[in-house]
Amino acid sequence: MAGHKHAALMAEYAKDAAETETPWDRWECLGALARWERMFHSPGWHTNEQYRRKPPTLTIAGREIAAPLRSAMEGQTVYATDSTGGVAPFRFSEEHINGIKDALVKGRLFATPQAAKAAYDAITELFTGETK
C-alpha cells in the first residue's frame, strides 16, 4: 500500500511546527486561480490540493523579493538578469551550462521572469535611490 500523497510535505511541515507556533506562515496552497496563495491555518492535506513550502525570500531596499536560485536542474527554464534590467530565459542544458553556472554564482538566476525583474529593480533602488 502506498503512503499518503503529501507524506513528504507533511514531514517537512512537522519540522516547521517544531520550530514555530505558526508553521503555516512558511507554506502555500495552489488556489482556484492557479496561483500560490498564503495559508492562514494548518493545511488539510487534501489529496486533490497542492501544497508547497514558500520559496525563500530576501529583503532588499525594503522590498521582499524571491531569493536567487542556488541550483538548476536539466531541462528547467530559468531567468537571468543582465546589467540593463533585461531578463533572458535559459533552458538548463549542456549548451548553456557555462552561462548558467556564472549566473548562479553571481546570484542573477531566478525561477520566474518576474522574480528576476523585481530583484534587478530592488538592487537598482538600493544603489541609485531610483524607484522603479
N, C-alpha and C positions, 0 to 999 in steps of 0.2 A: 504494500500500500504506500502510495506517495504521501509526502507531508503536505502541509498547508502551502498554498500558492505563495503566500507572503512570509513564510517562515524565516528566511534570511533577513528580511527587513524587520521583522518582529524582534529578532536578536539584536540588531543594531539599535532599535528603539529602546530595548531593555537597558542597553548600556547608557543611552542618553538619560533614561529615567533614574539610573543610579547616580547620575551627576547633577540633575536639576529637577525641581518640582514641576517644571513646565516643559517637558521634553517635546511636546507638540510644536513649540516655537521653532524647532530645528527641522520641521518636516512640512511637506506639501502634498496635496492631493490633486489629481487631474480633474479639473472642473468640467461643467457642461459645455463650455465654450472652447474646450481643448486647450486650456491654459492652466499652468500650475498655480494653485491658489494656496494661501497660508491656511494653517489649521488653527482652530480655537479650542480644541479639546483632543483627547486621545483618539487615535484612529479606530474605526470599527473593524478594520482589516477585512472588508467585504471583498469577496473574490472577483466581483465584477468592477471593482475600482482599482485605480493605480495610485501608488504612493511612492514618494522618494524623499530622501534627506535633502534639505536645501543645499544648493551649490554654495561653496564658500564665497564670502564677500570681503572686500576691503573698503575702508573709508578714505577717500582722497578729496581734499578741498571741501569737506563737509558732505560729499556725495557717497552713498553706498553703491558700489559697483561690483560686478562679478569679478572674482579673482581670476588672474590669468591661468590658463591650463598649465599643468606640470608634466603632462604626458599626452600622447595621442596614440590612437590605435589604427592599424592598417585599414584603409577604406573609409575612415572617418573624415568628414569635411570640417575643416577648422578655418578660422578667420584671423588674419594678421593685419595689424595697423601699419601704416607707413608714416614717414615724417611729415606728411602734409594733411593727415587726418583721413586719408583714404583707407578703405578696408578691402582686402583681397582674399577671396576664398581659395583654399588649397585642399585637394583631396589627398589625404596622407597616403603616400606611396613611395617607392624607392626613387622615383623620378624627382620628387620634391623633398627628399629626406634632408639634404643639407640646409635648405631654406627653413624648413620646419624646425630642425634642431636649433638653428640660430635664433628663430623667433621664440622658441620655448625658453632658451637660456636668457633672453632679453626681456621676458615677460610680456611679449607682444602677441601672444596667441590665445584666442578665445573660442568658446563653443558656439557663439552666435555673432552675426554682424552687429547687432545692437549692443552687445556687451563690449565688443571691440571699440565701437564709436564712443560709447559712454566713457570708457577708460581713457581714450585719447582726449576727449573734452575735459574730463576731470584733471588730467595731468597738465593740459594746456592752461586751465584756470589756475592751478596751483602755482605754475611758474610764471605766468604772464599777468594774472589778475583778470583776464578777459573771460567773461561768462559766455558760454555757447548755448 
